[in-house]
């Protein structure tokens, strides 16, 4: 028998931890005495050598028959032993632990230890740049792969083979559409007021205040309407999608769907993508009108009648400009829904991971919206639209 600490028999024996190697290669760790933070306790290093002996232990088990009492000092040592066994891929048997200790140990090992500090300070500049580049490349590959899965799911839906509940879809449509009208109204109305006021102040210097209507109309229908609505839905709906799916992953509901033979892409992602692709263009069209109404509110302050403002808007805003904004909103709908669902699917199995997934979904969607809008602006200009 290999003894790490000597056992002392007394009503309040000092804490001990004994390692015994059986003939078959199994290692048994026997804890005894009263473990208390206010008295010296065995250190993990006293046992670590027994986990590294050659030949390695076949299994590692615990025996707590002589344990008189314990607090977090025992849990701390057991967590270190369990992590060492995980790193060395040693089978760990926890049936010998008290039920309360098993629960605390499982809770301590449920979330991976967060790595903080030190990494970047110890790496060179080129290593950090290379690591960041690989992360961006991996994220891009994940996004394209997920987009491909969405397209396959849409294909199954077109062929009538996708399994999901239309009741859930209409509920998501309501949440993405009617329930989003107040915030879409407020933001686009205020954006129209701001653009109209700033534009009129500058144009008034040249005696061209009337062209403030052209500025508001074209800016809203071509750029700001779809961008602002997309950003609003990223923070409101995309984050909701990531939180919902991430929470379902934590509670293993997604695993349950797979076990029952349902595709998470069809059952969870497809309804959300369809709902947002359907509703975002409608919200954008509505937001465009609200933005132009916002510009009309400041028109009288610059001696522009509402009749003049309306006539100027109708003359400036043509169908290609309006269609360009609506087309972009369809793409933005796919981005917002896809980013929210992707980050939810990639979420870890903890509450903090769900929060990180939600934040990442919003940032990813907004960044993609702004980047793609720049691409659209270049392409539409090149096409003469």
C-alpha positions in Angstrom: 0.0 0.0 0.0 1.2 3.5 -0.9 0.3 5.9 1.8 0.2 9.6 1.1 -0.8 10.6 4.6 -0.9 8.6 7.8 -4.4 8.0 9.3 -5.1 9.2 12.9 -8.0 7.7 14.8 -9.6 10.3 17.2 -13.0 11.9 17.6 -11.7 14.8 15.5 -9.0 13.2 13.5 -7.0 15.4 11.2 -8.0 15.1 7.5 -6.2 12.4 5.6 -6.0 11.2 2.0 -4.5 7.7 1.4 -3.8 6.2 -2.0 -3.9 2.4 -2.4 -3.0 0.5 -5.5 -4.8 -2.8 -6.0 -3.3 -5.8 -7.7 -5.4 -5.2 -10.8 -4.0 -1.7 -11.3 -7.0 0.2 -9.8 -6.1 3.2 -7.6 -8.4 3.8 -4.5 -8.2 7.1 -2.7 -9.4 6.9 0.9 -10.4 10.1 2.6 -10.7 10.2 6.4 -10.9 12.5 9.3 -12.6 15.9 9.5 -11.8 18.2 6.6 -11.9 21.9 7.6 -10.6 25.1 6.1 -9.3 26.2 9.5 -6.9 23.3 9.9 -4.2 21.9 7.6 -5.5 19.5 4.9 -3.7 17.2 2.5 -2.5 18.8 -0.7 -3.2 17.6 -4.2 0.5 17.2 -4.8 0.6 14.4 -2.2 -1.7 12.3 -4.6 -0.5 13.6 -8.0 2.5 11.2 -8.0 0.2 8.2 -7.7 -1.7 9.3 -10.9 1.5 9.5 -12.9 3.1 6.2 -11.9 4.1 3.6 -14.5 2.0 1.6 -15.2 -0.8 4.0 -15.0 -3.8 3.2 -12.9 -6.6 1.4 -14.7 -9.3 3.3 -12.8 -9.4 5.8 -10.0 -12.0 5.4 -7.3 -12.9 6.9 -3.9 -13.6 5.4 -0.5 -15.1 7.8 2.1 -16.0 5.3 4.9 -13.7 7.0 7.5 -14.7 10.6 6.6 -16.0 12.4 9.7 -16.9 15.7 8.1 -16.0 18.0 5.2 -16.3 21.4 3.8 -15.0 23.1 0.6 -11.4 22.1 1.3 -12.3 18.5 0.4 -14.1 19.6 -2.7 -11.1 21.6 -3.8 -8.8 18.6 -3.7 -11.3 16.3 -5.4 -11.8 18.8 -8.2 -8.0 18.9 -8.8 -7.9 15.1 -8.8 -10.8 14.9 -11.3 -9.3 17.5 -13.6 -6.0 15.6 -13.5 -7.8 12.4 -14.4 -9.5 14.2 -17.3 -6.2 15.5 -18.7 -4.6 12.0 -18.4 -7.7 10.3 -19.6 -8.0 8.1 -16.5 -11.4 6.6 -15.8 -12.8 8.1 -12.6 -15.3 6.3 -10.4 -17.3 8.7 -8.2 -19.8 6.2 -6.7 -17.8 6.0 -3.5 -18.3 9.7 -2.8 -21.3 11.0 -0.7 -24.2 12.2 -2.8 -23.6 15.8 -1.8 -20.0 15.6 -2.8 -20.9 14.1 -6.1 -23.3 16.9 -6.8 -20.7 19.6 -6.0 -18.0 17.9 -8.0 -20.3 17.6 -11.0 -21.2 21.3 -10.7 -17.6 22.3 -10.4 -16.7 20.4 -13.6 -19.7 21.4 -15.6 -18.2 24.6 -16.9 -14.6 24.6 -18.3 -12.2 26.9 -16.5 -12.0 30.3 -18.1 -8.6 31.2 -19.4 -7.7 34.7 -18.3 -4.8 36.9 -19.0 -1.2 36.0 -19.9 -1.9 34.5 -23.4 -1.4 37.5 -25.6 1.4 39.0 -23.4 3.4 35.8 -24.0 2.9 35.6 -27.7 4.5 37.6 -30.4 2.7 40.1 -32.6 2.7 37.8 -35.7 1.4 34.9 -33.6 -1.5 37.0 -32.4 -2.2 38.2 -35.9 -2.1 34.7 -37.3 -4.4 33.4 -34.5 -6.9 36.2 -35.2 -6.8 35.4 -38.9 -7.4 31.7 -38.3 -10.3 32.6 -36.0 -11.9 34.9 -38.6 -11.4 32.2 -41.3 -13.0 29.6 -39.1 -15.9 31.8 -38.4 -16.4 32.5 -42.1 -16.4 28.8 -42.9 -18.9 28.1 -40.1 -21.1 30.9 -41.5 -21.0 29.5 -45.1 -21.6 26.0 -43.9 -24.6 27.1 -41.9 -25.9 29.0 -44.9 -25.7 25.9 -46.9 -27.6 24.0 -44.3 -30.3 26.7 -44.4 -30.6 26.4 -48.2 -30.9 22.6 -47.9 -33.6 23.1 -45.3 -35.4 25.5 -47.6 -35.1 23.0 -50.3 -36.8 20.3 -48.1 -39.5 22.8 -47.3 -40.2 23.5 -51.0 -40.4 19.8 -51.6 -42.8 19.4 -48.6 -40.3 17.2 -46.6 -39.4 19.7 -43.9 -41.0 18.9 -40.5 -41.9 21.9 -38.4 -45.0 23.4 -36.8 -46.8 26.2 -38.7 -48.2 27.4 -35.4 -44.7 28.2 -34.1 -43.9 29.9 -37.4 -46.9 32.2 -37.2 -46.1 33.0 -33.6 -42.5 34.0 -34.6 -44.0 36.0 -37.5 -46.1 38.0 -35.0 -43.1 38.6 -32.8 -40.9 39.7 -35.7 -43.6 41.8 -37.3 -46.5 43.3 -35.4 -44.7 43.4 -32.0 -41.7 45.2 -33.6 -43.8 48.0 -35.1 -43.5 50.4 -32.1 -39.7 50.4 -32.0 -39.4 50.5 -35.8 -41.8 53.4 -35.9 -39.9 55.4 -33.3 -36.4 54.8 -34.6 -37.1 55.5 -38.3 -39.3 58.5 -37.5 -36.5 60.0 -35.5 -33.9 59.2 -38.1 -36.1 61.0 -40.7 -36.3 64.0 -38.4 -32.5 64.1 -37.9 -31.7 63.7 -41.6 -34.3 66.3 -42.6 -33.2 68.9 -40.0 -29.4 68.5 -40.7 -30.0 68.4 -44.5 -32.2 71.5 -44.5 -29.8 73.5 -42.3 -27.0 72.9 -44.8 -29.1 73.3 -48.0 -30.6 76.5 -46.6 -27.2 78.1 -47.1 -27.6 77.7 -50.8 -31.2 78.6 -50.9 -32.1 75.0 -51.7 -34.0 73.9 -48.7 -36.7 72.2 -50.8 -34.1 69.5 -51.7 -34.2 68.4 -48.1 -37.2 66.2 -49.2 -35.0 64.6 -51.9 -32.3 63.9 -49.3 -34.7 62.3 -46.8 -36.6 60.3 -49.4 -33.6 58.8 -51.2 -31.6 58.3 -48.0 -34.4 56.4 -46.3 -35.6 54.2 -49.2 -32.1 53.3 -50.5 -30.0 53.1 -47.3 -31.2 54.1 -43.9 -34.6 52.4 -43.9 -33.2 48.9 -44.4 -30.0 49.5 -42.4 -31.8 50.9 -39.3 -34.6 48.3 -39.4 -32.0 45.5 -39.8 -30.0 46.8 -36.8 -33.1 47.1 -34.7 -34.1 43.5 -35.6 -30.5 42.4 -34.8 -30.7 43.7 -31.3 -34.3 42.7 -30.8 -35.0 39.5 -32.7 -31.6 38.1 -33.6 -30.6 38.2 -29.9 -33.8 36.5 -29.0 -33.2 33.7 -31.4 -29.7 33.1 -30.1 -30.9 33.1 -26.5 -33.8 30.8 -27.2 -31.8 28.2 -29.1 -28.8 28.5 -26.7 -31.1 27.9 -23.8 -32.6 24.9 -25.6 -29.1 23.5 -26.0 -28.3 24.0 -22.3 -31.4 22.1 -21.3 -30.6 19.4 -24.0 -33.9 20.0 -25.9 -32.0 20.1 -29.2 -30.5 16.6 -28.3 -34.0 15.5 -27.5 -35.2 16.6 -30.9 -32.4 14.7 -32.7 -33.2 11.6 -30.6 -36.9 11.8 -31.7 -35.8 12.1 -35.3 -36.4 15.8 -35.9 -33.9 18.0 -37.7 -33.1 21.1 -35.6 -32.5 23.0 -38.8 -36.0 22.3 -40.0 -37.8 22.5 -36.7 -36.0 25.5 -35.1 -34.0 27.4 -37.7 -36.3 27.3 -40.8 -39.3 28.9 -39.2 -37.2 31.7 -37.8 -35.5 32.4 -41.2 -38.8 32.3 -43.1 -40.5 34.6 -40.5 -37.7 37.2 -40.6 -37.3 37.1 -44.4 -41.0 37.7 -44.8 -41.3 40.4 -42.2 -38.1 42.5 -42.5 -39.0 43.8 -46.1 -42.5 44.8 -44.8 -41.0 46.5 -41.8 -38.5 48.2 -44.0 -41.2 49.5 -46.3 -43.1 50.8 -43.3 -39.9 52.3 -41.8 -39.2 54.1 -45.1 -42.6 55.8 -44.8 -42.0 56.7 -41.2 -38.7 58.2 -42.0 -40.3 60.4 -44.7 -43.0 61.4 -42.3 -40.2 62.4 -39.9 -38.7 64.7 -42.5 -42.1 66.2 -43.1 -42.4 67.2 -39.5 -39.4 69.5 -39.8 -40.3 70.9 -43.3 -42.5 73.7 -42.0 -39.6 75.1 -40.0 -37.8 75.9 -43.2 -40.8 77.3 -45.1 -41.6 74.1 -46.9 -45.2 73.2 -47.1 -46.3 69.6 -46.7 -47.7 69.7 -50.3 -44.3 70.8 -51.6 -42.6 68.2 -49.5 -44.8 65.4 -50.8 -44.5 66.5 -54.5 -40.7 66.7 -54.1 -40.6 63.2 -52.5 -42.7 61.7 -55.3 -40.5 63.2 -57.9 -37.2 62.1 -56.3 -38.0 58.6 -55.1 -38.3 56.2 -58.0 -39.0 52.5 -58.1 -35.4 51.3 -58.6 -34.3 53.1 -55.4 -37.2 51.8 -53.4 -36.7 48.2 -54.8 -33.0 48.4 -53.9 -33.8 49.0 -50.3 -36.4 46.2 -50.2 -34.0 43.8 -51.9 -31.3 44.5 -49.3 -33.8 44.0 -46.5 -34.4 40.4 -47.7 -30.7 39.7 -47.5 -30.5 41.4 -44.1 -33.4 39.2 -42.9 -31.3 36.1 -43.7 -28.3 37.6 -42.0 -30.1 38.5 -38.8 -32.0 35.2 -38.5 -28.9 33.1 -39.6 -26.6 34.9 -37.1 -29.0 34.4 -34.2 -29.6 30.7 -34.9 -26.0 30.0 -35.7 -24.7 31.5 -32.4 -27.5 29.8 -30.5 -26.5 26.4 -32.0 -22.8 27.1 -31.2 -23.6 28.1 -27.6 -21.9 26.3 -24.7 -23.7 24.4 -22.0 -23.9 27.2 -19.4 -25.8 30.3 -18.7 -22.8 32.5 -19.3 -22.2 30.8 -22.7 -25.8 31.7 -23.7 -25.1 35.4 -22.8 -21.9 35.3 -24.9 -23.8 33.7 -27.8 -26.4 36.4 -27.7 -23.9 39.2 -27.7 -21.9 37.5 -30.5 -25.1 37.2 -32.6 -25.9 40.9 -32.4 -22.3 42.0 -33.2 -22.1 39.5 -36.0 -25.4 40.5 -37.6 -24.7 44.3 -37.3 -21.2 43.9 -38.7 -22.4 41.8 -41.6 -25.3 44.2 -42.4 -22.9 47.2 -42.6 -20.3 45.3 -44.6 -22.9 43.9 -47.1 -24.5 47.3 -47.5 -21.2 48.7 -48.6 -21.0 45.9 -51.2 -24.5 46.6 -52.3 -23.8 50.4 -52.6 -20.8 49.6 -54.9 -22.7 47.1 -57.0 -25.8 49.3 -57.4 -23.7 52.3 -58.3 -21.8 50.3 -60.9 -25.2 49.1 -62.4 -26.4 52.7 -62.5 -29.2 52.3 -60.0 
